[in-house]
């Protein structure tokens, strides 16, 4: 009988030392990728799309660095998901030179940046957008 009690006591003590609720958090820093400057000419009623992929979670930043010949010209700037055929817009704004569009992504994915005429252009304009993402 004493052997059984001793065995039971050792088993209970061993089980008490185990904690199934231990949580380990692995934090892998996501590298920020800076894409080559997206520069092109935007025509009246036109749009230009740049596709890119994220490697993890983090912040996507698109900065309209130049619009010409008139830097006060307002154009459309959008971020969205790329479905293989088109850019499904998630965030959108009309932007002037210097504007920044910021979005957060939760993981790996195919995204897109869309620059477009919001209906205000009367002639073609050039633009440059700097884009960084995880």
N, C-alpha and C positions, 0 to 999 in steps of 0.2 A: 504494500500500500504506500509506503514511504517513497518507493521508487516512482510510482505513478504521480504522486504529489510533486516530487522534485522535477520530474519530466514536464508536468503541466506548468510549474512555476517557471522553468527555463523557457518554455514555448511562449508563455505570456510575456515575459521580459523581452524576448527577442522580437516579438510582434510589436510591442510598445515602442521599441527603438526604431522601427520602420515608419516612415511618414510618406504616405501615398500622395499627399497634397503639396509636395515640393514642386515649386515652379522655377524653371530656368528660362530666363529671357535672353535670347541672343539678339544683339543689335549689330547689324551689319551696316556700316555707313554706305549710303548710296552716293556714287560718284556723279557730280554734275557734269553734263555734257553741254558744251557750247557749240551749236551748229554754225557752219559757215553763214555769213550774212546772206539773208534772203533778199535779193535786190532784183527788181524787174520794172517793167512799164505796165501801168494799169490803164486800160482803155475805158471810154465811156460805156457804162453798163457792163463792164467786164469784171473778172475775178481771177485771182491767181491762188493756187493751193500748193502748200509744201507739206509733204507727209514726213513723219518722223516716229521713232519708236522709243518708248521709255523702258528702262532696265530695272525699275523698282518704284517705290513710293517716294513722293517729294513734291517740289514746287516747279511748275512750268512758268517761265517768264518770257513774254514777247514784248519787245520795246520797239516802237516805231521811231527809228533813229533819223530818218530823212524822208521828206516829201518834196518833190520839185516839179515845176520851177518855183512854186509859191509855197513856202513852208507853213502857211496858215491853212492850207487846204485840208479839209476833213475827209477822211476815207473810213471804210469799215474794216474792222479787225476782229477776227473770230478764232476761237479754239474749239476743237471738237474731236470726235472719234472718227477714225478712218475705217469704213466698212468694206473696203476693197474696191469700191466704185465711186464713192462720194464722201464728202466731209459732213458728218452729222453734227451740227452746231450745238455746243453745250454752253459756251459763254461768248457774248458778242457785245461790241460797243463801237460807236463812231469815235474816231480818234484823230487827233492832230499830232504833228511832229512832237516827239518827246513823251507821248502817252505810253503807259505800260499796262499790259493785260496779264494778270496773275491768276493761276488756277492750281489746285492741288490734285495730284493723282494718287491712287491707292496701290498701284502696282504696275506690272509690266503691261504694255498695251500699245496699240497702233493709233497714233493721234494725228491731227492735222492743224495747220495754221492757214486761215483763209483771209486774204486781203481783197477787198471788193469796193466797187463804186456804190455808195448808199443812195445814189440817185442825184448827187450834187455835182458831179463832174460835167464840165462842158468841153473838155479837151483831155487828152492823155496826160498822165502824170507819172513820174518815176517815184519809186519808194525803196526804202531799205528797212529791214526788220532784223533785230538781233534776237536770237532764240536760245534759251537754255532750259534744260530739263534733266530729270534723273535718268 
